[in-house]
Amino acid sequence: MQTVVFALPGNENLATKLATRINASMGELTIRHFPDKETYIQIHSDVKGKRVIILCTLNNPDEKLLPLYFLSQTAKALGADCTCLVAPYLAYMRQDKQFKPGEGITSAYFAKFISNFADSLITIDPHLHRRHSMGEIYTVPCTVLHAAGLISTWIRDTIEKPVLIGPDSESEQWVEAVAKNAGAPFIVLEKIRHGDREVEVTVPHVEKYREHLPVLVDDIISTARTMIETIGHLKKAGMKPPVCIGIHGIFAGNAFEELKAAGVATIVTTNTIGHPTNKIEIADLIASAF
Ligand code: R5P
């Protein structure tokens, strides 16, 4: 079956790389706003009987959802065989339980919304914490890809004598995998989150790694509080300024500037979300799902 890849605005670069790798054509479309801010959408490419891939990473998700929904519906109305959403970063995975009375479990509602218009979903390292599989909330087939191998390779090729540091027990499973493939030791810290921007981290004895280069690895860098708090403890323990690696670099507000100011050797992310820190390419990983 022929495949057409559409990019929502801002995703053109990765979409073009993906289309090239899987021998698909790039779809042409117009998305703009009417003067009253409603969304206008027009597909220019022929999609009849074809598989349509929509590439849209989902940081700042609220503003992307309606255009995404309209694009998928328009493709189907024009006879597309199926639509597959490729969301390298998948939003709304963290509010996965009711922490306070009256709160919405938005990860489940979001999953229901996406499952309503996309026939399948491909994503990279979604924040599965209290949920064990996407099938618990998504009703369409989901492919979950992992960036651990790419991160290990980057560390192995770039850093001499690293010690990997996971910020919390959730990260243990994949920090361990990254460390093993990179041939490096690792430590996992304890984290208590008191609020959106208040994080407390405890650092175990790290003295024996003073000669190593600390490499903090986390799935998401959002406010960067987790990394900043950890860096403070490493400094106190006499460790070198660390390399900070995030799979998904959201960098909410001034997070990037604040993280740089905290004293880091460098900040590295994958290009699941476009950012100047992108150093680890995920196009081949996504292409491997097709
Ligand atoms: C949380 O459990 C995640 O694994 C990350 O540690 C967290 O999302 C990082 O958020 P922030 O950058 O806001 O501290």
Boltz pocket constraint, residues with backbone or C-beta under 6 A from the ligand:
constraints:
  - pocket:
      binder: B
      contacts: [[A, 167], [A, 168], [A, 170], [A, 171], [A, 196], [A, 199], [A, 218], [A, 219], [A, 220], [A, 221], [A, 222], [A, 223], [A, 224], [A, 225], [A, 226], [A, 227]]
      max_distance: 6.0
